[in-house]
Amino acid sequence: MHYAIVIEKAEGDYSAYAPNLPGCVTTGATIKEVEQNMKEAITLHLEGVREEGLPVPDSTTNCEYIEA
């Protein structure tokens, strides 16, 4: 399954979260690192959801850029 992630520049590094997976967040020194960390965070998050017997959240977020 594909999940949208949001990457934001923070002071000195980057942070990321998955809107459809509340609490699934990570940081990294570079965009590449935060993307890799997010893949691992999503995997661990979904393992925890399954272990708890909870339903796996659907990926319902769409991302677009708008010119302004």
PyMOL Python script that loads the backbone (N, CA, C, O; Angstrom):
from pymol import cmd

cmd.read_pdbstr("""\
ATOM      1  N   MET A   1       0.843  -1.169   0.000  1.00  0.00           N
ATOM      2  CA  MET A   1       0.000   0.000   0.000  1.00  0.00           C
ATOM      3  C   MET A   1       0.895   1.242   0.000  1.00  0.00           C
ATOM      4  O   MET A   1       1.984   1.226   0.575  1.00  0.00           O
ATOM      5  N   HIS A   2       0.445   2.294  -0.633  1.00  0.00           N
ATOM      6  CA  HIS A   2       1.172   3.551  -0.689  1.00  0.00           C
ATOM      7  C   HIS A   2       0.574   4.538   0.309  1.00  0.00           C
ATOM      8  O   HIS A   2      -0.646   4.673   0.402  1.00  0.00           O
ATOM      9  N   TYR A   3       1.432   5.222   1.049  1.00  0.00           N
ATOM     10  CA  TYR A   3       0.982   6.256   1.979  1.00  0.00           C
ATOM     11  C   TYR A   3       1.669   7.567   1.634  1.00  0.00           C
ATOM     12  O   TYR A   3       2.877   7.607   1.400  1.00  0.00           O
ATOM     13  N   ALA A   4       0.886   8.638   1.605  1.00  0.00           N
ATOM     14  CA  ALA A   4       1.454   9.973   1.408  1.00  0.00           C
ATOM     15  C   ALA A   4       2.225  10.358   2.659  1.00  0.00           C
ATOM     16  O   ALA A   4       1.819  10.035   3.775  1.00  0.00           O
ATOM     17  N   ILE A   5       3.338  11.052   2.464  1.00  0.00           N
ATOM     18  CA  ILE A   5       4.081  11.611   3.589  1.00  0.00           C
ATOM     19  C   ILE A   5       4.290  13.093   3.332  1.00  0.00           C
ATOM     20  O   ILE A   5       4.330  13.542   2.187  1.00  0.00           O
ATOM     21  N   VAL A   6       4.420  13.838   4.409  1.00  0.00           N
ATOM     22  CA  VAL A   6       4.712  15.265   4.336  1.00  0.00           C
ATOM     23  C   VAL A   6       6.092  15.463   4.946  1.00  0.00           C
ATOM     24  O   VAL A   6       6.351  15.049   6.076  1.00  0.00           O
ATOM     25  N   ILE A   7       6.973  16.100   4.184  1.00  0.00           N
ATOM     26  CA  ILE A   7       8.328  16.392   4.655  1.00  0.00           C
ATOM     27  C   ILE A   7       8.433  17.899   4.835  1.00  0.00           C
ATOM     28  O   ILE A   7       8.096  18.673   3.939  1.00  0.00           O
ATOM     29  N   GLU A   8       8.904  18.297   6.004  1.00  0.00           N
ATOM     30  CA  GLU A   8       9.048  19.712   6.309  1.00  0.00           C
ATOM     31  C   GLU A   8      10.471  20.009   6.749  1.00  0.00           C
ATOM     32  O   GLU A   8      11.084  19.220   7.469  1.00  0.00           O
ATOM     33  N   LYS A   9      10.994  21.147   6.316  1.00  0.00           N
ATOM     34  CA  LYS A   9      12.318  21.589   6.746  1.00  0.00           C
ATOM     35  C   LYS A   9      12.185  22.110   8.163  1.00  0.00           C
ATOM     36  O   LYS A   9      11.320  22.937   8.450  1.00  0.00           O
ATOM     37  N   ALA A  10      13.038  21.630   9.042  1.00  0.00           N
ATOM     38  CA  ALA A  10      13.073  22.092  10.428  1.00  0.00           C
ATOM     39  C   ALA A  10      14.434  22.753  10.667  1.00  0.00           C
ATOM     40  O   ALA A  10      15.260  22.826   9.757  1.00  0.00           O
ATOM     41  N   GLU A  11      14.657  23.218  11.852  1.00  0.00           N
ATOM     42  CA  GLU A  11      15.956  23.809  12.160  1.00  0.00           C
ATOM     43  C   GLU A  11      17.024  22.728  12.183  1.00  0.00           C
ATOM     44  O   GLU A  11      17.073  21.919  13.109  1.00  0.00           O
ATOM     45  N   GLY A  12      17.870  22.713  11.175  1.00  0.00           N
ATOM     46  CA  GLY A  12      18.999  21.787  11.157  1.00  0.00           C
ATOM     47  C   GLY A  12      18.711  20.420  10.565  1.00  0.00           C
ATOM     48  O   GLY A  12      19.649  19.661  10.325  1.00  0.00           O
ATOM     49  N   ASP A  13      17.452  20.072  10.319  1.00  0.00           N
ATOM     50  CA  ASP A  13      17.154  18.768   9.731  1.00  0.00           C
ATOM     51  C   ASP A  13      15.779  18.817   9.063  1.00  0.00           C
ATOM     52  O   ASP A  13      15.242  19.892   8.794  1.00  0.00           O
ATOM     53  N   TYR A  14      15.232  17.656   8.806  1.00  0.00           N
ATOM     54  CA  TYR A  14      13.904  17.533   8.204  1.00  0.00           C
ATOM     55  C   TYR A  14      13.038  16.650   9.092  1.00  0.00           C
ATOM     56  O   TYR A  14      13.543  15.768   9.788  1.00  0.00           O
ATOM     57  N   SER A  15      11.742  16.892   9.064  1.00  0.00           N
ATOM     58  CA  SER A  15      10.806  16.019   9.771  1.00  0.00           C
ATOM     59  C   SER A  15       9.766  15.549   8.762  1.00  0.00           C
ATOM     60  O   SER A  15       9.544  16.193   7.737  1.00  0.00           O
ATOM     61  N   ALA A  16       9.138  14.429   9.060  1.00  0.00           N
ATOM     62  CA  ALA A  16       8.129  13.874   8.163  1.00  0.00           C
ATOM     63  C   ALA A  16       7.050  13.175   8.975  1.00  0.00           C
ATOM     64  O   ALA A  16       7.286  12.683  10.079  1.00  0.00           O
ATOM     65  N   TYR A  17       5.851  13.148   8.385  1.00  0.00           N
ATOM     66  CA  TYR A  17       4.751  12.406   8.994  1.00  0.00           C
ATOM     67  C   TYR A  17       3.845  11.884   7.894  1.00  0.00           C
ATOM     68  O   TYR A  17       3.869  12.374   6.765  1.00  0.00           O
ATOM     69  N   ALA A  18       3.046  10.884   8.238  1.00  0.00           N
ATOM     70  CA  ALA A  18       2.083  10.290   7.315  1.00  0.00           C
ATOM     71  C   ALA A  18       0.681  10.681   7.787  1.00  0.00           C
ATOM     72  O   ALA A  18       0.245  10.214   8.839  1.00  0.00           O
ATOM     73  N   PRO A  19      -0.037  11.529   7.035  1.00  0.00           N
ATOM     74  CA  PRO A  19      -1.356  11.987   7.481  1.00  0.00           C
ATOM     75  C   PRO A  19      -2.354  10.870   7.794  1.00  0.00           C
ATOM     76  O   PRO A  19      -3.212  11.035   8.661  1.00  0.00           O
ATOM     77  N   ASN A  20      -2.249   9.749   7.105  1.00  0.00           N
ATOM     78  CA  ASN A  20      -3.201   8.659   7.339  1.00  0.00           C
ATOM     79  C   ASN A  20      -2.764   7.699   8.440  1.00  0.00           C
ATOM     80  O   ASN A  20      -3.469   6.737   8.745  1.00  0.00           O
ATOM     81  N   LEU A  21      -1.596   7.961   9.039  1.00  0.00           N
ATOM     82  CA  LEU A  21      -1.087   7.108  10.107  1.00  0.00           C
ATOM     83  C   LEU A  21      -0.739   7.981  11.307  1.00  0.00           C
ATOM     84  O   LEU A  21       0.436   8.272  11.530  1.00  0.00           O
ATOM     85  N   PRO A  22      -1.732   8.403  12.081  1.00  0.00           N
ATOM     86  CA  PRO A  22      -1.478   9.288  13.216  1.00  0.00           C
ATOM     87  C   PRO A  22      -0.389   8.744  14.142  1.00  0.00           C
ATOM     88  O   PRO A  22      -0.411   7.580  14.543  1.00  0.00           O
ATOM     89  N   GLY A  23       0.561   9.621  14.468  1.00  0.00           N
ATOM     90  CA  GLY A  23       1.656   9.236  15.352  1.00  0.00           C
ATOM     91  C   GLY A  23       2.864   8.677  14.636  1.00  0.00           C
ATOM     92  O   GLY A  23       3.890   8.420  15.264  1.00  0.00           O
ATOM     93  N   CYS A  24       2.763   8.485  13.338  1.00  0.00           N
ATOM     94  CA  CYS A  24       3.873   7.939  12.560  1.00  0.00           C
ATOM     95  C   CYS A  24       4.709   9.104  12.041  1.00  0.00           C
ATOM     96  O   CYS A  24       4.375   9.721  11.030  1.00  0.00           O
ATOM     97  N   VAL A  25       5.806   9.397  12.750  1.00  0.00           N
ATOM     98  CA  VAL A  25       6.658  10.542  12.444  1.00  0.00           C
ATOM     99  C   VAL A  25       8.126  10.135  12.521  1.00  0.00           C
ATOM    100  O   VAL A  25       8.476   9.121  13.125  1.00  0.00           O
ATOM    101  N   THR A  26       8.978  10.951  11.893  1.00  0.00           N
ATOM    102  CA  THR A  26      10.412  10.709  11.981  1.00  0.00           C
ATOM    103  C   THR A  26      11.160  11.978  11.607  1.00  0.00           C
ATOM    104  O   THR A  26      10.551  12.965  11.195  1.00  0.00           O
ATOM    105  N   THR A  27      12.472  11.954  11.751  1.00  0.00           N
ATOM    106  CA  THR A  27      13.331  13.063  11.342  1.00  0.00           C
ATOM    107  C   THR A  27      14.527  12.495  10.589  1.00  0.00           C
ATOM    108  O   THR A  27      14.772  11.288  10.600  1.00  0.00           O
ATOM    109  N   GLY A  28      15.263  13.383   9.939  1.00  0.00           N
ATOM    110  CA  GLY A  28      16.483  12.983   9.246  1.00  0.00           C
ATOM    111  C   GLY A  28      17.291  14.202   8.870  1.00  0.00           C
ATOM    112  O   GLY A  28      16.745  15.299   8.745  1.00  0.00           O
ATOM    113  N   ALA A  29      18.584  14.021   8.689  1.00  0.00           N
ATOM    114  CA  ALA A  29      19.478  15.126   8.356  1.00  0.00           C
ATOM    115  C   ALA A  29      19.279  15.617   6.930  1.00  0.00           C
ATOM    116  O   ALA A  29      19.520  16.788   6.635  1.00  0.00           O
ATOM    117  N   THR A  30      18.838  14.726   6.044  1.00  0.00           N
ATOM    118  CA  THR A  30      18.609  15.072   4.633  1.00  0.00           C
ATOM    119  C   THR A  30      17.234  14.555   4.218  1.00  0.00           C
ATOM    120  O   THR A  30      16.619  13.757   4.927  1.00  0.00           O
ATOM    121  N   ILE A  31      16.760  15.018   3.061  1.00  0.00           N
ATOM    122  CA  ILE A  31      15.487  14.513   2.556  1.00  0.00           C
ATOM    123  C   ILE A  31      15.585  13.017   2.292  1.00  0.00           C
ATOM    124  O   ILE A  31      14.666  12.266   2.619  1.00  0.00           O
ATOM    125  N   LYS A  32      16.684  12.585   1.707  1.00  0.00           N
ATOM    126  CA  LYS A  32      16.859  11.150   1.433  1.00  0.00           C
ATOM    127  C   LYS A  32      16.805  10.338   2.733  1.00  0.00           C
ATOM    128  O   LYS A  32      16.171   9.284   2.789  1.00  0.00           O
ATOM    129  N   GLU A  33      17.467  10.832   3.761  1.00  0.00           N
ATOM    130  CA  GLU A  33      17.467  10.120   5.045  1.00  0.00           C
ATOM    131  C   GLU A  33      16.082  10.094   5.668  1.00  0.00           C
ATOM    132  O   GLU A  33      15.659   9.059   6.184  1.00  0.00           O
ATOM    133  N   VAL A  34      15.364  11.220   5.631  1.00  0.00           N
ATOM    134  CA  VAL A  34      14.034  11.236   6.232  1.00  0.00           C
ATOM    135  C   VAL A  34      13.074  10.334   5.456  1.00  0.00           C
ATOM    136  O   VAL A  34      12.189   9.723   6.055  1.00  0.00           O
ATOM    137  N   GLU A  35      13.235  10.241   4.123  1.00  0.00           N
ATOM    138  CA  GLU A  35      12.406   9.322   3.348  1.00  0.00           C
ATOM    139  C   GLU A  35      12.675   7.870   3.757  1.00  0.00           C
ATOM    140  O   GLU A  35      11.736   7.095   3.935  1.00  0.00           O
ATOM    141  N   GLN A  36      13.943   7.501   3.904  1.00  0.00           N
ATOM    142  CA  GLN A  36      14.284   6.138   4.323  1.00  0.00           C
ATOM    143  C   GLN A  36      13.761   5.866   5.737  1.00  0.00           C
ATOM    144  O   GLN A  36      13.208   4.800   6.008  1.00  0.00           O
ATOM    145  N   ASN A  37      13.939   6.832   6.625  1.00  0.00           N
ATOM    146  CA  ASN A  37      13.447   6.673   7.997  1.00  0.00           C
ATOM    147  C   ASN A  37      11.925   6.531   8.014  1.00  0.00           C
ATOM    148  O   ASN A  37      11.375   5.783   8.822  1.00  0.00           O
ATOM    149  N   MET A  38      11.253   7.249   7.124  1.00  0.00           N
ATOM    150  CA  MET A  38       9.790   7.177   7.073  1.00  0.00           C
ATOM    151  C   MET A  38       9.333   5.810   6.583  1.00  0.00           C
ATOM    152  O   MET A  38       8.339   5.281   7.081  1.00  0.00           O
ATOM    153  N   LYS A  39      10.040   5.224   5.612  1.00  0.00           N
ATOM    154  CA  LYS A  39       9.700   3.868   5.157  1.00  0.00           C
ATOM    155  C   LYS A  39       9.764   2.897   6.332  1.00  0.00           C
ATOM    156  O   LYS A  39       8.874   2.067   6.513  1.00  0.00           O
ATOM    157  N   GLU A  40      10.825   3.010   7.127  1.00  0.00           N
ATOM    158  CA  GLU A  40      10.973   2.136   8.293  1.00  0.00           C
ATOM    159  C   GLU A  40       9.892   2.424   9.335  1.00  0.00           C
ATOM    160  O   GLU A  40       9.343   1.500   9.934  1.00  0.00           O
ATOM    161  N   ALA A  41       9.590   3.702   9.549  1.00  0.00           N
ATOM    162  CA  ALA A  41       8.567   4.070  10.539  1.00  0.00           C
ATOM    163  C   ALA A  41       7.196   3.542  10.135  1.00  0.00           C
ATOM    164  O   ALA A  41       6.443   3.056  10.979  1.00  0.00           O
ATOM    165  N   ILE A  42       6.867   3.635   8.844  1.00  0.00           N
ATOM    166  CA  ILE A  42       5.575   3.126   8.371  1.00  0.00           C
ATOM    167  C   ILE A  42       5.502   1.620   8.551  1.00  0.00           C
ATOM    168  O   ILE A  42       4.482   1.098   9.001  1.00  0.00           O
ATOM    169  N   THR A  43       6.574   0.916   8.205  1.00  0.00           N
ATOM    170  CA  THR A  43       6.604  -0.536   8.376  1.00  0.00           C
ATOM    171  C   THR A  43       6.370  -0.911   9.834  1.00  0.00           C
ATOM    172  O   THR A  43       5.548  -1.778  10.129  1.00  0.00           O
ATOM    173  N   LEU A  44       7.088  -0.264  10.746  1.00  0.00           N
ATOM    174  CA  LEU A  44       6.924  -0.558  12.176  1.00  0.00           C
ATOM    175  C   LEU A  44       5.534  -0.169  12.680  1.00  0.00           C
ATOM    176  O   LEU A  44       4.936  -0.885  13.483  1.00  0.00           O
ATOM    177  N   HIS A  45       5.035   0.946  12.213  1.00  0.00           N
ATOM    178  CA  HIS A  45       3.701   1.398  12.617  1.00  0.00           C
ATOM    179  C   HIS A  45       2.645   0.369  12.212  1.00  0.00           C
ATOM    180  O   HIS A  45       1.786   0.002  13.014  1.00  0.00           O
ATOM    181  N   LEU A  46       2.716  -0.091  10.963  1.00  0.00           N
ATOM    182  CA  LEU A  46       1.732  -1.067  10.486  1.00  0.00           C
ATOM    183  C   LEU A  46       1.867  -2.409  11.204  1.00  0.00           C
ATOM    184  O   LEU A  46       0.865  -3.075  11.462  1.00  0.00           O
ATOM    185  N   GLU A  47       3.093  -2.807  11.528  1.00  0.00           N
ATOM    186  CA  GLU A  47       3.279  -4.043  12.307  1.00  0.00           C
ATOM    187  C   GLU A  47       2.578  -3.910  13.659  1.00  0.00           C
ATOM    188  O   GLU A  47       1.912  -4.841  14.111  1.00  0.00           O
ATOM    189  N   GLY A  48       2.730  -2.742  14.304  1.00  0.00           N
ATOM    190  CA  GLY A  48       2.092  -2.516  15.597  1.00  0.00           C
ATOM    191  C   GLY A  48       0.573  -2.529  15.502  1.00  0.00           C
ATOM    192  O   GLY A  48      -0.107  -3.089  16.361  1.00  0.00           O
ATOM    193  N   VAL A  49       0.050  -1.908  14.455  1.00  0.00           N
ATOM    194  CA  VAL A  49      -1.403  -1.895  14.243  1.00  0.00           C
ATOM    195  C   VAL A  49      -1.919  -3.328  14.107  1.00  0.00           C
ATOM    196  O   VAL A  49      -2.918  -3.703  14.721  1.00  0.00           O
ATOM    197  N   ARG A  50      -1.226  -4.112  13.301  1.00  0.00           N
ATOM    198  CA  ARG A  50      -1.653  -5.514  13.094  1.00  0.00           C
ATOM    199  C   ARG A  50      -1.547  -6.326  14.382  1.00  0.00           C
ATOM    200  O   ARG A  50      -2.440  -7.116  14.688  1.00  0.00           O
ATOM    201  N   GLU A  51      -0.461  -6.140  15.140  1.00  0.00           N
ATOM    202  CA  GLU A  51      -0.291  -6.867  16.404  1.00  0.00           C
ATOM    203  C   GLU A  51      -1.407  -6.537  17.394  1.00  0.00           C
ATOM    204  O   GLU A  51      -1.824  -7.397  18.170  1.00  0.00           O
ATOM    205  N   GLU A  52      -1.884  -5.306  17.370  1.00  0.00           N
ATOM    206  CA  GLU A  52      -2.964  -4.886  18.259  1.00  0.00           C
ATOM    207  C   GLU A  52      -4.331  -5.344  17.757  1.00  0.00           C
ATOM    208  O   GLU A  52      -5.336  -5.162  18.444  1.00  0.00           O
ATOM    209  N   GLY A  53      -4.374  -5.937  16.562  1.00  0.00           N
ATOM    210  CA  GLY A  53      -5.629  -6.391  15.998  1.00  0.00           C
ATOM    211  C   GLY A  53      -6.500  -5.268  15.465  1.00  0.00           C
ATOM    212  O   GLY A  53      -7.707  -5.438  15.294  1.00  0.00           O
ATOM    213  N   LEU A  54      -5.887  -4.119  15.203  1.00  0.00           N
ATOM    214  CA  LEU A  54      -6.627  -2.975  14.690  1.00  0.00           C
ATOM    215  C   LEU A  54      -6.636  -3.001  13.163  1.00  0.00           C
ATOM    216  O   LEU A  54      -5.767  -3.615  12.545  1.00  0.00           O
ATOM    217  N   PRO A  55      -7.611  -2.340  12.559  1.00  0.00           N
ATOM    218  CA  PRO A  55      -7.635  -2.306  11.090  1.00  0.00           C
ATOM    219  C   PRO A  55      -6.493  -1.439  10.547  1.00  0.00           C
ATOM    220  O   PRO A  55      -6.147  -0.412  11.131  1.00  0.00           O
ATOM    221  N   VAL A  56      -5.924  -1.863   9.440  1.00  0.00           N
ATOM    222  CA  VAL A  56      -4.870  -1.087   8.786  1.00  0.00           C
ATOM    223  C   VAL A  56      -5.535   0.109   8.102  1.00  0.00           C
ATOM    224  O   VAL A  56      -6.444  -0.069   7.290  1.00  0.00           O
ATOM    225  N   PRO A  57      -5.088   1.327   8.425  1.00  0.00           N
ATOM    226  CA  PRO A  57      -5.710   2.514   7.838  1.00  0.00           C
ATOM    227  C   PRO A  57      -5.563   2.552   6.317  1.00  0.00           C
ATOM    228  O   PRO A  57      -4.530   2.172   5.764  1.00  0.00           O
ATOM    229  N   ASP A  58      -6.613   3.017   5.663  1.00  0.00           N
ATOM    230  CA  ASP A  58      -6.557   3.221   4.219  1.00  0.00           C
ATOM    231  C   ASP A  58      -5.690   4.427   3.913  1.00  0.00           C
ATOM    232  O   ASP A  58      -5.543   5.331   4.736  1.00  0.00           O
ATOM    233  N   SER A  59      -5.125   4.428   2.734  1.00  0.00           N
ATOM    234  CA  SER A  59      -4.379   5.575   2.250  1.00  0.00           C
ATOM    235  C   SER A  59      -5.355   6.459   1.479  1.00  0.00           C
ATOM    236  O   SER A  59      -5.684   6.172   0.328  1.00  0.00           O
ATOM    237  N   THR A  60      -5.813   7.531   2.114  1.00  0.00           N
ATOM    238  CA  THR A  60      -6.838   8.366   1.497  1.00  0.00           C
ATOM    239  C   THR A  60      -6.346   9.767   1.153  1.00  0.00           C
ATOM    240  O   THR A  60      -7.096  10.550   0.569  1.00  0.00           O
ATOM    241  N   THR A  61      -5.122  10.098   1.497  1.00  0.00           N
ATOM    242  CA  THR A  61      -4.589  11.439   1.254  1.00  0.00           C
ATOM    243  C   THR A  61      -4.041  11.545  -0.158  1.00  0.00           C
ATOM    244  O   THR A  61      -3.285  10.686  -0.612  1.00  0.00           O
ATOM    245  N   ASN A  62      -4.433  12.614  -0.849  1.00  0.00           N
ATOM    246  CA  ASN A  62      -3.881  12.934  -2.166  1.00  0.00           C
ATOM    247  C   ASN A  62      -3.052  14.209  -2.035  1.00  0.00           C
ATOM    248  O   ASN A  62      -3.402  15.102  -1.263  1.00  0.00           O
ATOM    249  N   CYS A  63      -1.968  14.296  -2.777  1.00  0.00           N
ATOM    250  CA  CYS A  63      -1.094  15.457  -2.714  1.00  0.00           C
ATOM    251  C   CYS A  63      -1.007  16.124  -4.084  1.00  0.00           C
ATOM    252  O   CYS A  63      -0.867  15.458  -5.110  1.00  0.00           O
ATOM    253  N   GLU A  64      -1.090  17.422  -4.077  1.00  0.00           N
ATOM    254  CA  GLU A  64      -0.947  18.223  -5.287  1.00  0.00           C
ATOM    255  C   GLU A  64      -0.235  19.514  -4.924  1.00  0.00           C
ATOM    256  O   GLU A  64      -0.316  19.983  -3.789  1.00  0.00           O
ATOM    257  N   TYR A  65       0.458  20.082  -5.889  1.00  0.00           N
ATOM    258  CA  TYR A  65       1.028  21.416  -5.729  1.00  0.00           C
ATOM    259  C   TYR A  65       0.182  22.388  -6.527  1.00  0.00           C
ATOM    260  O   TYR A  65      -0.272  22.063  -7.624  1.00  0.00           O
ATOM    261  N   ILE A  66      -0.033  23.582  -5.985  1.00  0.00           N
ATOM    262  CA  ILE A  66      -0.823  24.612  -6.643  1.00  0.00           C
ATOM    263  C   ILE A  66       0.069  25.830  -6.879  1.00  0.00           C
ATOM    264  O   ILE A  66       0.747  26.286  -5.958  1.00  0.00           O
ATOM    265  N   GLU A  67       0.073  26.353  -8.087  1.00  0.00           N
ATOM    266  CA  GLU A  67       0.786  27.585  -8.396  1.00  0.00           C
ATOM    267  C   GLU A  67       0.006  28.759  -7.813  1.00  0.00           C
ATOM    268  O   GLU A  67      -1.215  28.822  -7.954  1.00  0.00           O
ATOM    269  N   ALA A  68       0.699  29.687  -7.163  1.00  0.00           N
ATOM    270  CA  ALA A  68       0.030  30.875  -6.630  1.00  0.00           C
ATOM    271  C   ALA A  68       0.852  32.110  -6.948  1.00  0.00           C
ATOM    272  O   ALA A  68       0.463  33.221  -6.585  1.00  0.00           O
TER     273      ALA A  68
END
""", "prot")
cmd.dss("prot")
cmd.show_as("cartoon", "prot")
cmd.util.cbc("prot")
cmd.orient("prot")
